[in-house]
Amino acid sequence: MTFDIRQLTAFLAVVQHGTLGRAAQTLNITQPALSRTIRRLEEHVGAPLFERYATGMVLTGFGQALLPHATLLQREAEQATEEIHALRGLARGTIRVGAVASAVSRVLPQAIARVLARWPNLQVHIVEGVGDLLTDALLNYDIDLAVGVSMPDSPDICMIPDCEWRDASHILAACSHPLRSQARLRLGDTLAHKWVLPPRGTAPFDEVTHLFSSHGLPMPDVAIETRSIISIKSMVVHAGFLSWMPLPMYEAERQAGLADTLPVPGVGLARRLMVFRRRQGLLPQPAAKLLEALKAEVAEGMPG
C-alpha cells in the first residue's frame, strides 16, 4: 500500500492539534479541504482513522496503528529533502539530537558550535532527558543521535564506537548546608536530610540506590522526584535538599558559590558517556556532521 505524503501530513496535523479547525489553520488550508483529505486517506486505508466528536477528533484503533508509520514516513521525507539540499550545496537541515543533562551542559554545546561555525544554515533541535526518554525519541525518529550513559538492550539501537568520554557524579549540596560544618562526614549522615532526584527507573536514581546499598544503608528520603534539572538545583540551593549529579551540571552553581560537591570520603561515581543511533538506515547528513564534531571534541580531550 502506497501513501500520499500530503495526506499523511494532514493526518499527523489532526493528531497533534486534536481538531480539524486548528490543524487546518496550521497547514494554512481550509477546514473543508482538510476534511476531504482525511476522508480520502480513510478511503485509501479502508477504515476510519478518527472518531469524530463535537469537542475534537480521537484516533481509532486503525489510526493508532497508522500513527508510527505515518510519523516515520514524514520524517524520512523531510530527511530526503534535507539530503537533496545538502547535495545541491545549500547545507540546510536540522540536527536532531538528544542528550543527558551533563552532556547538554558541556560537550554538546561545544560540538554544536563547531558544526554551526562551518554550516551556519543548519538548525538544531535538542531533546534533554535520561535513558528511557532518549530511547523512545530515537525509536520514534524524534532524534537521530542520543548522548547518554547507557541504553536499554535493543536490536534497533547501537553504540557508536570511538565517541565516548567520562565524567563523575557526586552528592550535591548547597554551600551553606549544615552538613558541611560536620567533622568526619559519612554517607549515613545524609540520611537525616531530604533528597531530590530524577524519577525512579532513571540512571541517577539507580546510582543512588546502589550507592547506599553498597554501604549497607537504606535508601535516603527522596521527597521529590522530577526530571527538571532546574527544579532539582533550585531545591538544593534554596531549600537545603541533597541531590546526585555530575559536576558539569552544577559547574555554574559551584563557581557562583551556591552549591558544590558534598565532601563525603569515598563517595563518587565515574561513568562513561556514549553516543547512540538507530541501527538501521543511514545517518542524516546534519546528524553526521554533529557526530564528526563530537568525535573531534573527544579526540581533543575537551569533555574530560
C-alpha positions, -999 to 999 in steps of 0.1 A, spaced: 0 0 0 14 34 -10 6 67 7 4 103 -3 27 122 19 3 152 19 -24 130 33 -1 117 60 9 153 69 -27 162 72 -33 131 93 -5 140 117 -16 176 120 -51 165 131 -35 140 156 -13 168 170 -39 195 173 -70 174 180 -94 193 158 -98 200 121 -100 237 127 -67 241 145 -50 216 122 -63 234 91 -50 267 104 -16 252 110 -15 238 75 -28 270 60 -57 253 43 -95 255 47 -112 231 71 -134 215 44 -103 209 23 -86 192 53 -117 171 60 -117 159 24 -80 150 26 -87 129 57 -117 112 41 -96 103 11 -69 88 33 -95 68 52 -109 55 19 -74 46 8 -68 27 41 -103 12 41 -110 20 77 -120 50 98 -89 67 114 -107 91 137 -137 91 160 -154 125 155 -169 143 184 -181 178 190 -150 185 210 -125 172 186 -110 141 168 -98 110 186 -78 82 169 -95 48 163 -75 16 166 -68 18 129 -55 54 134 -33 42 163 -18 16 140 -11 40 112 4 67 135 40 54 139 43 46 103 30 80 92 55 96 116 83 76 101 73 83 65 70 120 72 104 122 89 121 102 61 106 126 35 120 155 55 154 139 57 154 132 20 146 168 13 175 179 36 199 154 19 190 169 -16 195 204 -3 229 194 11 239 178 -22 229 210 -40 252 229 -17 225 246 3 237 230 36 204 232 52 187 208 75 181 200 111 203 183 136 181 163 159 199 152 190 190 140 225 214 141 255 216 137 292 219 170 311 256 167 317 263 165 280 240 194 273 260 213 299 293 209 283 303 188 253 272 191 232 273 230 231 310 228 221 303 203 193 272 222 180 293 255 179 319 237 159 293 225 134 275 258 130 308 276 125 312 257 93 275 251 84 256 282 97 224 274 79 218 242 99 191 242 126 194 223 159 166 205 178 177 192 213 158 168 235 172 167 271 164 136 291 176 104 307 179 70 291 143 59 288 132 92 272 161 92 248 155 56 238 119 64 229 129 95 210 154 76 189 129 48 181 102 74 172 126 93 149 124 124 170 162 124 173 189 108 152 217 108 179 215 103 216 242 111 241 238 92 273 252 68 299 236 37 286 206 25 266 184 -5 272 194 -35 252 176 -32 218 181 -47 184 172 -13 170 198 9 187 236 6 187 265 25 203 288 45 180 325 34 185 353 59 192 330 85 206 329 83 244 342 102 274 339 101 312 325 123 339 318 116 376 286 120 398 287 133 433 264 143 461 253 179 456 245 203 485 242 240 490 274 257 501 255 267 532 242 232 540 247 223 577 264 190 569 295 210 557 303 220 592 302 184 604 336 168 611 344 133 597 313 133 574 300 99 564 274 88 539 250 78 566 249 113 579 229 123 548 200 100 558 187 127 582 181 151 552 157 151 523 168 144 488 155 154 453 163 131 424 152 122 389 124 96 390 129 60 400 139 39 370 163 66 357 201 61 359 206 88 387 180 72 409 195 37 403 230 50 411 219 64 444 201 32 453 233 12 445 255 37 464 235 34 497 230 -3 493 268 -9 488 274 9 520 249 -12 539 225 17 542 188 22 535 177 44 507 175 81 517 143 101 520 137 111 483 109 136 490 109 150 454 112 132 421 114 153 390 130 153 355 135 191 357 172 199 364 163 235 372 139 223 399 165 199 413 192 226 416 167 251 429 157 227 457 193 221 465 203 258 466 172 273 481 156 246 502 185 226 516 179 194 497 206 169 487 209 155 452 232 135 430 245 147 396 277 150 375 299 180 381 293 196 346 257 201 355 264 223 385 296 239 374 279 273 372 264 270 407 298 259 420 316 289 405 289 312 419 293 298 454 258 285 456 263 247 456 291 222 454 301 186 459 294 174 494 328 161 506 319 126 518 351 104 516 349 76 491 316 87 475 316 95 438 309 75 407 328 77 374 307 70 344 311 66 307 291 88 283 284 73 248 267 82 216 239 60 202 220 59 169 194 37 153 210 5 139 191 6 106 192 32 79 217 60 70 225 87 94 212 120 81 239 144 70 232 171 97 235 144 124 266 130 107 282 165 109 274 167 146 289 132 151 321 143 135 323 173 158 316 151 189 344 128 179 367 158 174 358 171 209 367 136 223 399 134 204 410 168 217 402 158 253 378 187 259 349 167 275 371 152 302 
